């Protein structure tokens, strides 16, 4: 085989499987069988979806990925912000009335 043909064929086969010098062997050679075996062992079809782990990963898989995408996370965000702000406001208000002197004067 000429160098050009070997070079063209070598670009189709990964370099660690076969080199241009090995492509000049007979078609039934062991090296060609290795190449065929390599390509037969490759998985076919689309890659499987990655499995999400952890709390955030499961939440993302449930509400954001694929056909499950919805506006529920926005509702969750609004409720969470409301609960945090209400808790802070309530606790700060209690600290304001901790001594109770304001209420005694107002009731008399």
C-alpha angles and dihedrals in degrees: 000000000000121000092249094056091046090050092050092049093045091060090061094054123060111254096239092056100048136356130208091260092054094052092071091071123102115286092246093053123131093248093057089049088054090053092049090047090050093054092044090055093055114104117252130218129022120333115260116258113262115255111241116225131194132029096290092045093052091046090051092048091049100047109018111033126085121326092347094076109129145145094260094104089059090055089048090052093050093049092047093050090047093050093047094047092046091050092049092047093048094049094046090049090052091052089052091056096038097117094043093214093123093060096047092054093045094053096049 
